Amino acid sequence: MTTILAQAQTDLRLDASVLDYLLVAFYFVLVLGIGYAARRSVSSSLDFLLSGRSMPAWVTGLAFISANLGALELIGMVANGAQYGIPTVHYYWIGAIPAMVFLALVMMPFYYGSKARSVPEFLYKRFNRTTQRVQGVIFALSSVLIAGVNLFSLGLLLEALLGWSLGLAIPVAALVVLCYITLGGLSAAIYTEVLQFFVILALLIPMTVAGLNRVGGWSGLTQAVANGPGGPEELSSWPGTTLTEIENPVWSVVGIVFGLGFVLSFGYWTTNFAEVQRALSAKSMSAAKRTPLIGAYPKALIPLVIIVPGMIAAVLVPQLQALKAGGQTDVTYNNALSLLMKEVLPNGILGVAIAGLLAAFMAGMAANISSFNTVFTYDIWQDWVKPGRSDRYYLQVGRWITVIGCVLAIGTAFIASGSGNIMDYLQSLFSFFNAPLFAIFILGLFWRRMTGPSAWIGLLAGTAAAVVVNILTTTGVLALSSQAGSFVGASAAFIVGVLVATGVSMVTSPKPASELTGLVWSLTSKEERVHSAEGDDAGWYRSPALLAVGVLVLTAVLYIIFW
């Protein structure tokens, strides 16, 4: 509760007018209307949990990135921009784009082609039931923890900006998300996420423009940052020592490239079902491949309206200046977004700004809850606890577990309250849950000899390794910051997972090759991985390969500019 108490001591209250509140109320009504409209298309569990696999690529692509552009992104990355500066772009340009391209071109043919309804179900097809169940339980736990972070973040800002108590803000936001997902399932979540993407931009772009105007443009900002406590290092992306807090520049680059760019990034984007679920709802293999690629373009440009505002906040806001200088202050970097809103946004657009915040928080929470209900319904309840029931029964289970997931998220919202930087907390969770799964997934995809027992044993061993590193970091045994500790923990999880899985595979029996067609790279023909290029999938501009090359070139150009 330390962050909450500190926030209460800070004068962040915005003078919202009746018009501002009416705009917020209109936004709530709009998203509930989407949920009600989507309800008419829900007649089966597949409709509710995977939108009947009928969504066009542009919808799933925007929903894909909106699901990631939640509270964690806004508060966490603005905080990182204020604390670390330009090196924060690594979370996007090396920590997202390559993995999104890999997911589209390499992994989606296996996900979508296998007809798996979830990542754990794919693991069942590749390995065995035990691996499916272990990962199902792990994913369910991670989903409610991360959904809780979104709720806590929303409550923190609404408490500061509007004076709403956490006891009011958190349940209200959870109730709205619960209503539209319970009504319309994944379709409601996806269409709402498309709306939320544009509403979020309606907050970020004016805030960035107004902030730059206050500091004298880009040249004024860079001069102020260079002369500030962070120094010129905060204006160059490499070697990123301010981000990793690893003094040796070579090891700092290794930490970013391997720990963040490979293990954490690929682990998150290629195995996190909250993201993959959007692609699985697409109406064709081509649309499924294009989903992460369409999302990758805005992902590459988002740093300009998230990280830059964080840097502006560190220059404009006296409390953050004092924090960066090591002085006594009653704020944390998590407060950077709300402090900047207070500093630069006129009251006339507060309603839009607050709606943008609500959109971000609900998008992030909805992504986690909608993926949680799918994994719980299919991988835990249908395949383990109560198999053999009617589809209508599982549809009702999906709706009820949505309610339970939202209640659990309200409880886990307070677990995040002890973190001074929410992004550090989130990276720790990713090192626990995503990095070991990626190790097992990538080994099983390219090594046909890998066995079922080795998968779940390696998964648990990798998770344990990340937890041990986190404990050693937080207790001071390892002299690492929480940021660097997450990179090391993710690397340890990956390496231990691969080594343990390899060792166990050598003393256990693999599945016969006939059962692995379409699940292992070497046993899947090129024809089985190729998508249709006819009808709605025709046209050179719909080529996944072309879209992939384009976003990689864009990222390289951005890196050159901010080298």
Buried (B, 14 or more C-beta within 10 A) or exposed (E): EEBBEBBEEBEBEBEBEEEBBEBBEEBBEBBBBBBBBBBEBBEEBBBBBBBBBBBBBEBBBBBBBBBBBBBBBBBBBBBBBBBBBBBBBBBBBBBBBBBBBBBBBBBBBBBBBBEBBBBBBBBBBBBBBBBBBBBBBBBBBBBBBBBBBBBBBBBBBBBBBBEBEBEBBBBBBBEBBBBBBBBBBBBBBBBBBBBBBEBBBBBBEBBBEBBBEBBEEEEBBBBBBBEBBBEEBBBBBBBBBBBBBBEEEEBBBBBBBBBBBBBBBBBBBBBBBBBBBBBBBBBBBBBBBBBBBBBBBBBBEBBBBBBBBBBBBBBBBEBBBBBBEEEEBBBBBBBBBBBBBBBBBEEEBBBBBBBBBBBBBBBBBBBBBBBBBBBBBBBBBBBBEEEEEEBEBBBBBBBBBBBBBBEBBBEBBBBBBEBBBBBBBBBBBBBBBBBBBBBBBBBBBEBBBBBBBBBBBBBBBBBBBBBBBBEBBEEEEBEBBBBBBBBBBBBBBBBBBBBBBBBBBEEBEBBEEEEBEBBBBEBBEEEEBEBEEEEEBEEEEBBBEEBBEBBBEBBEEBBEEBE
